[in-house]
């Protein structure tokens, strides 16, 4: 098998991608495919942390736009990410991948609290660490949580797996003439306000020179291709 280009990776999975074609909830076929892909990647002896969104279950921003208190709705969104994290942990362990869930909000009966040194130790022992509950703070997205955790575990790259095969100059779902970028700078992403991650996350990555790779989760084997350095998605650097 081809050697990995990256040895320590933070993978950001969007909640919406886990819903598959059904749009909401957890699509078991999708989550099982993700688990199989991660299992194949772990055979390369890399260190892998995962941050997972909750948009397939509850979106705090959407609820706050409809009049709900923003802090309350964000906490509800954090709980949704924990549901996804537990579902992914179950799927990974069925593929014989040792996995730990750490949450930014303490819930001792179902997950470990997030402790940076403990997370790093799990990674060194070959365990996949799933980070749930975002940063534990309202007003911060799971994109920002992914950037933050990537810095904390000293990841070489932040990989964002979504429903789209990279970054386009406009929404490819609405515009047939949308142009895809193979590579793009942080500044251009910020200036054009491209739909990659929220601005806080992009700035955090830019300040710490952490590259971001955006690619399509739905293609079987895409996570492996990304980690092996194949040309896939869009690289922000």
C-alpha positions in Angstrom: 0.0 0.0 0.0 1.2 3.5 -0.8 2.9 5.4 2.1 0.9 8.2 3.7 1.9 11.8 3.0 0.5 12.8 6.4 1.2 11.0 9.7 -1.0 13.1 12.0 -4.3 14.3 10.7 -7.4 16.0 12.0 -10.5 15.0 10.0 -13.6 17.2 10.2 -16.8 15.4 9.2 -19.9 17.5 8.5 -23.0 16.2 10.2 -24.9 16.8 6.9 -22.6 14.3 5.1 -23.5 11.6 7.6 -27.2 12.0 6.7 -26.6 10.9 3.1 -29.4 11.3 0.7 -32.1 11.3 3.5 -31.0 14.8 4.5 -31.4 14.4 8.3 -30.6 11.9 10.9 -27.8 9.3 10.7 -27.6 7.2 7.5 -26.2 3.8 8.7 -24.9 3.0 5.3 -22.9 6.2 5.1 -21.5 5.9 8.7 -20.5 2.3 8.0 -18.7 3.3 4.8 -16.9 6.1 6.8 -15.9 3.5 9.4 -14.5 1.2 6.7 -12.6 4.0 5.1 -11.1 5.0 8.5 -10.2 1.4 9.2 -8.2 1.2 5.9 -6.4 4.4 6.8 -5.4 3.2 10.2 -3.5 0.3 8.6 -1.0 3.0 7.5 -0.1 3.6 11.2 -1.1 7.2 11.2 -2.5 9.3 14.1 -6.1 10.4 13.4 -8.4 12.7 15.4 -11.9 13.4 14.2 -14.2 16.4 14.9 -17.8 15.8 13.9 -20.6 18.2 13.3 -24.2 17.9 14.3 -26.1 19.6 11.4 -27.9 16.4 10.5 -29.7 16.4 13.9 -29.8 20.1 15.0 -28.4 23.4 13.8 -28.0 26.0 16.5 -27.6 28.9 14.1 -30.8 28.0 12.3 -32.7 27.7 15.5 -31.4 31.0 16.8 -32.4 32.7 13.5 -36.0 31.5 14.3 -35.9 33.3 17.7 -34.4 30.7 20.0 -31.7 32.0 22.4 -28.3 31.6 20.6 -26.4 30.1 23.6 -29.2 27.6 24.3 -29.5 26.5 20.7 -25.7 26.2 20.4 -25.5 23.9 23.4 -28.3 21.8 21.8 -26.1 21.6 18.7 -23.1 20.4 20.8 -25.2 17.6 22.2 -26.1 16.6 18.6 -22.4 16.3 17.8 -22.0 13.9 20.7 -24.8 11.7 19.3 -22.9 11.5 16.0 -19.7 10.8 17.8 -21.1 7.8 19.7 -22.7 6.5 16.4 -19.3 6.8 14.7 -17.5 5.2 17.6 -19.8 2.2 17.5 -19.3 1.8 13.7 -15.5 2.1 14.1 -15.3 -0.5 16.8 -17.3 -2.9 14.7 -14.4 -2.5 12.2 -12.0 -3.3 15.1 -10.6 0.2 15.2 -9.9 1.2 18.9 -11.7 4.5 19.5 -12.2 7.0 22.2 -14.8 9.8 22.4 -13.7 13.0 24.3 -16.3 15.7 24.9 -15.7 19.4 25.6 -18.8 19.2 27.9 -18.4 16.7 30.7 -20.7 13.6 30.4 -18.7 11.0 32.3 -21.1 8.1 31.8 -20.7 8.1 28.0 -17.4 9.7 27.1 -14.1 11.0 28.5 -13.7 14.8 29.2 -11.4 16.5 26.7 -7.9 16.5 28.1 -5.2 17.4 25.6 -2.4 15.3 27.0 -4.7 12.2 27.3 -5.9 12.8 23.7 -2.3 12.9 22.4 -1.5 9.7 24.4 -4.5 7.9 22.8 -3.3 8.9 19.4 0.2 7.7 20.1 -1.3 4.3 21.0 -3.0 4.0 17.7 -6.5 4.9 18.8 -8.8 7.2 16.9 -10.0 10.1 19.0 -13.4 11.6 18.2 -13.8 15.1 19.7 -17.5 15.8 20.5 -19.4 18.9 21.7 -17.4 21.4 19.7 -15.3 23.7 21.8 -17.8 23.6 24.7 -18.6 27.2 24.1 -21.6 28.8 22.4 -21.0 31.1 19.4 -18.2 28.8 18.1 -18.8 26.3 15.3 -17.5 22.8 15.0 -15.2 24.2 12.2 -13.5 26.3 14.7 -13.4 23.3 17.1 -11.7 21.3 14.3 -9.1 24.0 13.8 -8.5 24.3 17.5 -8.1 20.6 18.1 -5.9 20.3 15.1 -3.5 22.8 16.6 -3.7 21.2 20.0 -2.7 17.7 18.8 -0.1 19.2 16.4 -1.8 17.8 13.3 0.0 18.3 9.9 -3.2 19.0 8.1 -6.9 19.7 8.7 -9.1 17.6 6.3 -12.7 18.7 5.8 -14.9 15.9 4.4 -18.3 17.3 3.1 -20.9 16.6 0.4 -19.0 18.6 -2.2 -15.7 17.6 -4.0 -13.8 20.8 -3.2 -14.1 24.5 -3.1 -15.9 26.4 -6.0 -16.1 30.1 -6.9 -19.9 29.8 -6.4 -22.4 27.1 -5.3 -22.0 24.2 -7.7 -25.5 22.9 -6.7 -27.1 26.1 -8.1 -24.6 27.2 -10.8 -23.6 24.8 -13.6 -20.7 27.1 -14.6 -19.1 27.0 -11.1 -15.3 26.7 -11.3 -13.5 24.4 -8.8 -10.1 25.4 -7.3 -7.4 22.8 -7.0 -5.4 25.1 -4.7 -6.2 28.4 -3.2 -4.7 30.7 -0.5 -6.3 31.5 2.9 -6.5 35.1 1.9 -8.5 34.4 -1.2 -10.9 32.2 0.7 -11.4 35.0 3.2 -11.7 37.8 0.5 -14.2 35.8 -1.6 -16.0 34.5 1.5 -16.0 31.0 -0.1 -18.1 28.3 1.5 -15.3 26.3 3.2 -15.4 26.9 6.9 -16.4 29.9 9.1 -14.0 32.8 9.0 -12.7 32.2 12.6 -11.6 28.7 11.6 -9.9 29.9 8.4 -8.0 32.7 10.2 -6.9 30.3 13.0 -5.5 27.9 10.4 -3.9 30.8 8.5 -2.2 32.2 11.6 -0.8 28.8 12.5 0.1 27.8 8.9 -2.1 24.7 9.0 -3.2 23.6 5.5 -6.8 22.7 4.9 -8.0 20.0 2.4 -11.6 20.1 1.4 -12.9 17.0 -0.3 -16.0 14.8 -0.9 -16.8 12.2 1.8 -19.2 10.2 -0.3 -16.6 8.6 -2.6 -15.4 5.3 -1.2 -11.7 5.5 -0.4 -11.5 9.3 -0.6 -10.1 9.6 3.0 -7.3 7.1 2.1 -6.5 9.0 -1.1 -6.4 12.3 0.8 -4.0 11.0 3.4 -1.8 9.4 0.8 -1.5 12.8 -0.9 -3.4 12.0 -4.1 -4.9 14.9 -6.1 -8.3 15.2 -4.6 -10.5 18.1 -3.5 -9.1 21.6 -2.9 -6.0 22.5 -0.9 -6.0 25.8 1.1 -2.5 26.9 2.0 
